[in-house]
Amino acid sequence: MNKKYLIGLDIGTTALKGIILDEQGNILSTTAVEYQLRTNGNDICELEAELYWLSTQKIIKELLIKSNITDKQIVALAFSSQGETLIPVDKNGGPLRNAIVWMDNRSAVEAKQIEKDFGNNKIYQITGQPEVIPMWPATKILWFKNHEPELFDRTHKFLLLEDYLIYKLTGKFFTEESLSSSTLYFDINKKEWWDEMLRYLGISSKLLPDILPSGKKVGTVTQKAAALTGLNESTFIVTGAYDHAAGAIGAGNIEQGIITETTGGAMAMCVTLDKPVIDKKLNLPCQCHAVKNKYFIQPYGQTAGMTLKWFKDNFSKEEIQQAANENKDVYDILTSLADNIPPGSEGLTILPHLMGTGSPEFDLNAKGIFAGISLNMTKGHFVRAIMESVACIIKANIESLEQMGYSIKEIRVLGGGAKSKLWNQIKADMLNIPTISMQIKEAPSLGAAILAGIGSGVFNDIYDGTRKTVKVDQIFKPQKINNAVYQQVYEKYKSLYKLNRSLWS
């Protein structure tokens, strides 16, 4: 009964995941709740704000039941949150409309207006965002002002998703620095609201929550929230983090020189920095980290695992049926085919740009290419070449970072791609950097739980929390013979893009 436990909740785009963790990093229970976004097939993407709160109630109850511990043993809770999703609320914290989800593009005109009136360079220097796109909450607030003026006038607070759930649990309006960094109205250098942008939007800081660093105690659970969730009124609610920052903490990426890389549908990297990097040559978003006095940038690729999924869906019906018959993961079957193919895929080279490219090219018109096909090639060649092409995207981004003087000593892999030992080894060999997989795969939830422990005093600081809870699964060391092969693959990858770029421009 004297043991202390922490809850970390990760509010994703289509699901909410959670864990209960003890002081030594052992997981007692995990669970997830999915929700369906409301879209019209074009620019609209919403979700009922109340559904996030109902999902939070459900997941906390399930975690407690599965863990078989009492509510009094839960010391604290914190969130890892998707960024940019915006919820206007009244003075009682009640949502005035559906949440506008981060991927909603209705405010494209407002984004262009902000870009014209401020200029990209000024916005980049202050907010760390190199482009003005409809994703950013500032553009959404301006859309409210232009298209829903009655709602705009009635709004008591404009909240991000983590802010909203903190309020539902504590009755207090607070946000934190890492999540606010992508609003376009937060100054990442001064770590305060950017007054000039607020005036432009027609709001004051009174319409926004108060700002705290990550890992700070907000308050305890209200009586009403305790009754709805099963938590105890003594449980502390602590400021969490933007999901990529939380994932970095959950993987031990808290010092410059370590990066985390997530291969899911897309490829996203989190590069920890000692100071902000605002550089047009990199042209990458820079945000406050959840680690005190640290920052991070986010190189990314539009498609990664999505390319492999596309190949699976369209060309792997036999493997899909085999997986169903044998109760296996179809990706394990495909990976086993790729494992029989030598490094370099015997000359097959792929550009996996099925939705254009992210960094470092930023070419939205780019298309996918399969080059070097010969009669001896099998399905395994294509699977391996796709895996190698994703490693090429990562290498291109690391190369850009190294040209800016950034030295990388190890890469920690997360997401669905990290489950594949073959893919992890390919990355290590391509990058010539040790690649590390983690025991706890749900790194954002773990990162949130660590922050909960810091804010409640279970851990002394971020270093104490990660040392006790973050555990390595396997280290994949670069193999020199394969690295030599992959250097040739990478050169072909770069040449293939350069030579064909004019075909889709």
C-alpha positions in Angstrom: 0.0 0.0 0.0 3.0 2.3 0.4 4.0 2.0 -3.3 3.4 5.0 -5.5 1.9 4.9 -8.9 1.7 7.3 -11.8 -0.7 7.6 -14.8 0.5 8.8 -18.2 -2.2 9.4 -20.9 -1.3 10.0 -24.6 -4.1 11.9 -26.4 -3.5 10.8 -30.0 -5.3 11.8 -33.2 -7.5 8.7 -33.4 -7.0 7.1 -30.0 -6.2 7.8 -26.3 -3.7 5.4 -24.8 -2.7 5.1 -21.1 -0.4 3.4 -18.7 0.0 3.0 -14.9 3.6 3.0 -13.9 5.4 2.3 -10.6 8.5 4.2 -9.3 10.8 1.7 -10.9 9.3 1.9 -14.4 7.3 -1.3 -14.2 3.9 -1.1 -16.0 0.9 -2.4 -14.1 -1.7 -1.8 -16.8 -2.2 -0.4 -20.3 -5.3 0.3 -22.3 -6.5 2.4 -25.3 -9.8 4.0 -26.4 -10.4 4.8 -30.1 -12.6 7.7 -31.4 -13.8 8.5 -34.9 -12.9 11.9 -36.4 -15.6 13.9 -38.2 -14.5 14.9 -41.7 -16.2 16.0 -44.9 -13.5 14.6 -47.2 -12.1 18.1 -47.8 -10.8 20.6 -45.3 -13.0 19.9 -42.2 -11.7 17.7 -39.4 -13.5 17.9 -36.0 -14.3 15.9 -32.9 -16.8 16.5 -30.2 -14.7 18.0 -27.4 -16.8 16.1 -24.8 -15.7 12.8 -26.4 -12.1 13.5 -25.4 -13.3 13.9 -21.8 -15.5 10.8 -21.9 -12.6 8.8 -23.3 -10.4 10.1 -20.5 -12.9 8.9 -17.9 -13.2 5.5 -19.6 -9.5 4.9 -19.9 -8.7 5.9 -16.3 -11.4 3.6 -15.0 -10.1 0.7 -17.1 -6.5 1.3 -16.0 -7.5 1.2 -12.4 -9.5 -2.0 -12.8 -6.8 -3.8 -14.7 -4.0 -2.7 -12.3 -5.8 -4.0 -9.2 -4.6 -1.1 -7.0 -6.6 1.5 -5.1 -7.3 5.1 -6.2 -5.3 6.4 -3.2 -2.1 4.8 -4.6 -2.2 7.0 -7.8 0.0 9.9 -6.9 -0.3 11.9 -10.1 -1.4 12.1 -13.7 -0.1 13.9 -16.8 -0.9 14.1 -20.5 1.1 13.7 -23.7 -1.0 15.5 -26.2 -1.4 16.0 -30.0 -0.6 19.5 -30.9 -2.7 22.3 -32.4 -6.3 20.9 -31.7 -8.3 23.9 -30.5 -11.3 24.1 -28.2 -13.1 27.4 -27.4 -14.9 27.2 -24.1 -17.2 29.3 -22.0 -16.5 30.6 -18.4 -17.6 27.2 -17.0 -15.1 25.4 -19.3 -18.0 24.1 -21.4 -17.1 23.6 -25.1 -18.8 26.1 -27.4 -18.4 23.9 -30.5 -16.6 20.8 -31.7 -12.9 20.8 -31.3 -11.1 21.7 -34.5 -8.5 19.0 -34.9 -4.9 19.9 -35.9 -5.2 18.5 -39.5 -8.2 20.7 -40.3 -7.5 23.1 -43.2 -10.4 25.4 -43.2 -8.3 28.4 -42.3 -6.1 28.5 -45.4 -7.2 32.0 -46.3 -6.4 33.2 -42.8 -3.0 31.5 -42.9 -2.2 33.4 -46.1 -3.4 36.7 -44.5 -1.1 36.2 -41.4 1.8 35.3 -43.6 1.3 38.4 -45.8 0.9 40.8 -42.8 3.8 39.4 -40.7 6.2 37.7 -43.1 7.6 34.2 -42.6 10.9 35.4 -41.3 9.5 37.4 -38.3 7.2 34.6 -37.4 10.0 32.0 -37.6 12.3 34.1 -35.4 9.6 34.5 -32.7 7.5 31.3 -32.8 10.0 28.8 -34.2 7.5 27.9 -37.0 9.1 28.4 -40.5 5.8 28.4 -42.4 2.3 29.7 -41.8 -0.1 26.9 -42.5 -3.8 26.2 -41.5 -2.6 23.8 -38.8 -1.6 26.5 -36.4 -4.2 27.6 -33.8 -3.7 31.3 -34.6 -5.1 30.8 -38.0 -8.1 28.9 -36.5 -8.8 31.8 -34.0 -8.8 34.2 -36.9 -11.2 31.9 -38.8 -13.5 32.0 -35.8 -13.4 35.8 -35.8 -14.2 36.0 -39.5 -16.7 33.1 -39.8 -18.2 32.5 -36.3 -18.1 36.0 -34.8 -20.8 35.2 -32.2 -18.9 32.3 -30.9 -15.7 34.3 -31.0 -17.3 37.0 -28.8 -18.7 34.4 -26.3 -15.4 32.5 -25.9 -13.9 32.7 -22.4 -10.8 30.7 -23.2 -9.2 29.3 -26.3 -7.7 25.9 -25.1 -5.6 23.3 -26.6 -6.5 19.7 -25.9 -4.2 19.1 -22.9 -5.4 22.4 -21.4 -9.1 21.3 -21.8 -8.5 18.0 -20.0 -6.5 19.7 -17.3 -9.4 22.0 -16.7 -11.9 19.1 -16.6 -9.8 17.4 -13.9 -8.8 20.4 -11.8 -11.2 23.3 -12.7 -8.1 25.4 -13.5 -7.0 26.9 -16.8 -3.3 26.1 -17.4 -1.2 25.2 -20.4 2.5 24.3 -20.8 5.3 25.6 -23.0 6.0 22.6 -25.3 2.4 22.3 -26.5 1.9 26.1 -26.8 5.0 26.4 -29.1 3.1 25.5 -32.2 0.2 28.0 -31.7 1.9 30.8 -33.6 1.1 33.2 -30.7 3.7 31.9 -28.3 7.2 33.4 -28.1 9.6 30.4 -27.7 12.5 32.7 -26.7 10.7 34.6 -23.9 8.3 31.7 -23.2 5.3 33.9 -23.0 2.3 34.8 -25.2 3.3 37.0 -28.2 1.3 40.2 -27.6 1.6 41.5 -31.1 0.0 38.4 -32.6 -2.7 38.4 -29.9 -3.6 42.0 -30.8 -3.7 41.1 -34.5 -6.1 38.2 -33.7 -8.3 40.5 -31.6 -7.8 38.7 -28.3 -5.9 39.3 -25.1 -3.9 36.9 -22.9 -6.9 36.8 -20.6 -8.6 34.6 -23.3 -5.7 32.0 -22.9 -4.7 29.8 -20.1 -1.8 30.6 -17.8 1.6 29.1 -18.9 3.7 26.7 -16.9 6.7 24.6 -17.8 6.2 20.8 -18.2 6.2 18.7 -15.1 4.6 21.3 -12.8 1.8 20.7 -10.4 -1.5 22.3 -11.4 -3.7 21.1 -8.6 -5.6 18.0 -7.4 -8.7 16.3 -8.9 -12.0 18.0 -8.2 -14.8 16.1 -6.4 -16.8 15.9 -9.6 -13.9 14.6 -11.7 -13.0 12.1 -9.0 -16.5 10.7 -9.2 -16.4 10.5 -13.0 -12.9 9.0 -13.3 -12.4 6.8 -10.2 -9.4 8.9 -9.2 -8.9 10.1 -5.7 -9.3 13.8 -4.9 -5.7 13.8 -3.5 -4.3 12.8 -6.9 -2.1 15.6 -8.4 -2.6 16.7 -12.0 0.7 17.8 -13.6 1.5 19.7 -16.8 2.5 17.2 -19.5 3.9 17.8 -23.0 3.5 17.9 -26.7 3.5 14.3 -27.9 6.9 14.3 -29.6 8.5 15.9 -26.6 6.8 13.4 -24.3 8.0 10.5 -26.6 11.5 11.9 -26.4 11.4 11.8 -22.6 9.9 8.3 -22.6 12.9 7.2 -24.7 15.5 9.0 -22.7 16.1 11.6 -25.4 16.8 14.5 -23.0 20.4 15.6 -24.0 21.8 17.1 -27.2 23.4 14.3 -29.3 20.5 11.9 -28.9 17.5 11.8 -31.3 14.3 9.8 -31.4 12.8 8.6 -34.6 9.3 7.3 -35.0 8.4 5.3 -38.0 4.6 5.1 -38.2 2.5 6.1 -41.1 4.9 9.0 -41.5 8.5 9.4 -40.2 9.1 11.9 -37.5 12.3 12.8 -35.6 12.8 14.7 -32.4 16.2 16.3 -32.1 17.0 17.7 -28.6 18.8 21.0 -28.6 20.5 23.2 -25.9 19.2 26.3 -27.5 16.7 27.2 -30.3 17.8 26.7 -33.8 16.2 29.1 -36.3 17.8 28.5 -39.6 16.2 28.9 -43.1 18.6 26.3 -44.5 17.1 23.7 -42.2 13.6 25.3 -42.4 12.4 23.0 -39.5 9.9 23.8 -36.7 11.7 24.5 -33.4 9.8 24.2 -30.1 10.3 24.3 -26.4 11.1 20.9 -25.0 9.4 19.4 -22.0 13.0 19.2 -20.5 13.9 22.5 -18.7 15.9 24.9 -20.9 15.9 22.5 -23.8 14.4 22.8 -27.3 13.8 20.4 -30.1 13.4 20.4 -33.9 11.3 18.0 -35.9 12.6 16.6 -39.2 10.0 14.5 -40.9 9.0 12.4 -43.9 5.5 12.5 -45.3 5.4 8.7 -45.9 7.3 5.9 -44.3 5.3 3.0 -42.9 2.5 4.3 -45.1 4.4 3.2 -48.1 4.8 -0.3 -46.7 1.1 -0.3 -45.9 0.2 0.7 -49.4 2.4 -2.1 -50.8 0.8 -4.6 -48.4 -2.8 -3.5 -49.2 -2.3 -3.6 -53.0 0.3 -6.4 -53.6 0.2 -8.8 -50.6 -3.2 -10.5 -50.6 -1.6 -13.9 -50.1 0.3 -12.7 -47.0 -2.8 -11.0 -45.6 -4.7 -14.3 -45.9 -1.7 -16.3 -44.4 -1.6 -13.9 -41.5 -5.3 -14.4 -40.9 -5.0 -18.2 -41.1 -2.0 -18.4 -38.8 -3.0 -15.6 -36.5 0.2 -13.7 -37.3 1.0 -10.0 -38.0 1.2 -9.6 -41.8 4.1 -7.2 -41.4 6.1 -10.0 -39.7 5.5 -12.2 -42.7 6.5 -9.5 -45.2 9.6 -8.7 -43.1 10.6 -12.3 -43.2 10.6 -12.2 -47.0 12.8 -9.1 -46.9 15.2 -10.7 -44.4 16.1 -13.2 -47.2 17.2 -10.4 -49.5 20.8 -9.0 -49.2 21.5 -5.4 -48.2 20.9 -3.1 -51.2 18.0 -5.2 -52.5 20.2 -6.3 -55.4 20.0 -2.9 -57.0 16.3 -2.1 -56.5 16.0 1.5 -55.4 12.8 3.3 -54.3 11.6 6.8 -53.7 8.8 6.3 -51.2 7.3 9.8 -51.9 3.7 8.8 -52.3 2.5 12.1 -50.8 5.5 14.4 -51.7 8.4 14.9 -49.4 8.9 16.5 -46.0 12.3 17.6 -44.9 14.9 18.2 -46.1 13.5 18.6 -49.7 10.0 20.0 -48.9 8.8 19.0 -52.3 5.0 18.4 -52.2 4.9 17.5 -55.9 7.4 14.6 -55.6 6.2 11.2 -56.6 7.2 7.6 -55.8 9.6 5.7 -58.1 10.7 2.0 -58.2 14.0 1.8 -60.2 16.3 -1.0 -61.0 13.8 -3.9 -61.3 15.0 -7.1 -62.9 13.5 -10.6 -63.6 15.1 -12.2 -60.5 13.3 -10.0 -58.1 10.6 -11.1 -55.7 8.2 -9.5 -53.3 10.9 -9.6 -50.6 13.1 -7.3 -52.8 10.4 -4.6 -52.8 9.7 -4.9 -49.1 13.3 -4.5 -48.2 13.8 -1.7 -50.7 10.9 0.2 -49.1 12.5 -0.3 -45.7 15.9 0.9 -47.0 14.3 4.0 -48.6 12.8 5.1 -45.3 16.3 4.8 -43.8 17.5 7.0 -46.7 15.0 9.7 -45.7 16.4 9.6 -42.1 19.9 9.8 -43.4 19.1 12.8 -45.6 17.8 14.7 -42.5 20.8 13.7 -40.4 23.1 14.8 -43.1 21.4 18.2 -43.1 21.8 18.4 -39.3 25.5 17.5 -39.5 26.1 20.2 -42.1 24.8 22.6 -39.5 27.4 21.3 -37.0 25.0 19.0 -35.0 26.7 15.8 -33.9 24.5 12.7 -33.3 25.8 9.8 -31.2 22.7 7.5 -31.1 19.2 7.2 -32.4 16.4 5.7 -30.4 13.6 4.2 -32.5 9.9 4.3 -31.7 6.6 3.6 -33.4 5.4 0.5 -35.2 8.6 0.3 -37.3 10.7 -0.2 -34.1 9.1 -3.6 -33.7 11.1 -4.9 -36.7 14.6 -6.0 -35.8 15.4 -6.0 -39.5 14.3 -2.4 -40.0 16.2 -1.3 -36.9 19.4 -3.0 -38.2 18.9 -1.4 -41.7 18.7 2.0 -40.0 21.8 1.4 -38.0 23.8 0.2 -41.1 22.5 3.1 -43.3 23.2 5.8 -40.7 26.3 4.3 -39.3 24.9 5.2 -35.8 23.9 2.8 -33.0 20.1 2.4 -33.2 18.3 1.6 -29.9 14.9 0.1 -29.4 13.1 0.6 -26.1 11.4 -1.9 -23.7 8.3 0.3 -23.3 7.0 1.0 -26.8 4.4 3.6 -25.7 7.1 6.3 -25.1 4.7 9.3 -25.1 2.6 7.7 -22.3 5.8 6.9 -20.4 7.1 10.4 -20.9 3.8 11.8 -19.5 4.0 9.5 -16.5 7.6 10.6 -15.8 6.5 14.2 -15.9 3.7 13.3 -13.5 6.3 11.9 -11.2 8.5 15.0 -11.4 5.6 17.3 -10.6 4.4 15.3 -7.6 7.9 14.7 -6.1 8.1 10.9 -6.9 11.2 11.7 -9.0 13.7 14.4 -8.1 14.0 15.7 -11.7 13.9 14.6 -15.4 17.3 12.8 -15.0 16.1 10.8 -12.0 12.8 9.9 -13.6 14.3 8.7 -16.9 17.2 6.8 -15.1 14.6 4.8 -13.1 12.0 4.2 -15.8 13.5 4.3 -19.3 14.9 0.9 -20.2 16.7 -0.2 -23.4 15.4 -3.3 -25.2 18.1 -3.8 -27.8 21.1 -2.0 -29.3 21.7 -2.4 -33.1 25.3 -1.6 -33.9 26.3 -0.6 -37.4 27.9 -3.3 -39.5 30.7 -1.9 -41.6 30.3 -4.2 -44.6 26.6 -3.2 -44.8 27.3 0.5 -44.3 29.5 0.4 -47.4 26.7 -1.1 -49.5 24.2 1.4 -48.0 26.3 4.4 -48.9 25.9 3.4 -52.5 22.2 2.9 -52.0 21.9 6.4 -50.5 23.8 8.0 -53.4 21.5 6.3 -55.9 18.5 7.4 -53.8 19.7 11.1 -54.0 20.5 10.8 -57.7 17.1 9.3 -58.5 15.3 12.2 -56.9 17.6 14.8 -58.5 17.3 13.4 -62.0 13.5 13.0 -61.9 12.5 16.1 -60.0 11.6 18.0 -63.2 9.1 15.3 -64.2 6.6 16.4 -61.5 7.5 20.0 -60.9 
